[in-house]
């Protein structure tokens, strides 16, 4: 029986991502990336059944693939600004205030590495909850200052007076879970995935993290959740390729 | 009523260097690639291109035809980063106006509605404001007093879009799951050209799909081109999916080599033949 084996790091990551959508109610879960999409599916199958999901293109679909609605890009943007959505984006860089970069690395005028461009990060961060998923926690990603603010962080939102719908609930990495409960709304360690130490997180983070007095571990999945992850949601074990134990 | 059918080369014959050109579709999805290939066969250059960027942007950038790109991204979807767009940016050969996706959409709406701008709650606080110092803000005159970005209209000289079906008058139909923004591109442009998989009689359009599939109306269309497989190698559901193997080839082959093999034949027919030959080689 597969559930007899120990929970892997990737499975803690799925649980940590799923928790981002707990108590969100009837909103669109927009997971970008493999582990967040497994997390969103797990949340919907368990504690957040009212979540809406898409097929990755223009259809709203149930867990069995039943089409329940139409969401082409132009309507998706209305869902964003209407606020009834919680996206989990990736980040090439993220800083202590939650400013995120997916546009380019280096000087914007002539970047060292051109990446995607800002995409919808500006509209997302000003309108609906935005969480982040970082599959490889390192100083290259967790930086003192991002090169191009695509997703708006707390300091920038306050300076620009655009905090009305600005909310960054959590950051999940392969090492732990973080929020912005530190001083001045800076990044704080919320939980470590089992097997990870505070020192390891500090070592991999390019700025000083706020730390609680005692750092808990990310919660264990229930037997039911483990079975769902392993047998229903990701039977091919793709999660283990994105995050190694 | 006038028959608006023309060839890809006739479309390009109506375009000029220095124009502002809108290109429909999204990323590597339903791009008017046959029209882009026709552009590549011409001498037209110094373009300002407005697009949710994909390989259309990559091809034009690789050939050095773009002076300025207005876009929120450029991607090949299954391959996240567009290699030629990247190379052009990293070599400093392409000037970028980088907008957020929603800013971009409202810029299209503003142009289609002949408004100078529309207010958008996106961009403020981000570096989109830093890298586009010409952007201005507007304050709500109502009690909330909220400040917004006044996204300028993305007006264009010409728009190029690709649809599944059209009639000879310029009524265009999409049959896939997403219209993208092709109707807005046509309405935001002084002239608009539709390429399509198949030109059909007007009466056939309503048989192929529901009224809502009739995305583009003839009043906003200048020319219609029948280009079967004309979105290749991007997707054109339900007629065909993206040609992933060929896209991968495009993304990994040095530009001169790719251009010599697939884009030097002098016609769309030559391109499609070269693609077929390549696929046959892969099967051996």
Interface residues (C-beta under 8 A of the other chain):
Chain A: X57 X58 X59 X70 X72 X73 X74 X77 X80 X81 X103 X104 X108 X109 X110 X111 X112 X113 X114 X115 X116 X117 X118 X119 X120 X121 X122 X123 X125 X126 X127 X148 X149 X150 X151 X152 X156 X157 X159 X160 X161 X162 X164 X165
Chain B: X26 X53 X71 X72 X73 X74 X75 X80 X81 X85 X86 X89 X90 X91 X92 X98 X99 X100 X101 X102 X103 X105 X120 X121 X122 X123 X124 X125 X126 X127 X128 X130 X131 X146 X147 X177 X178 X179 X180 X181
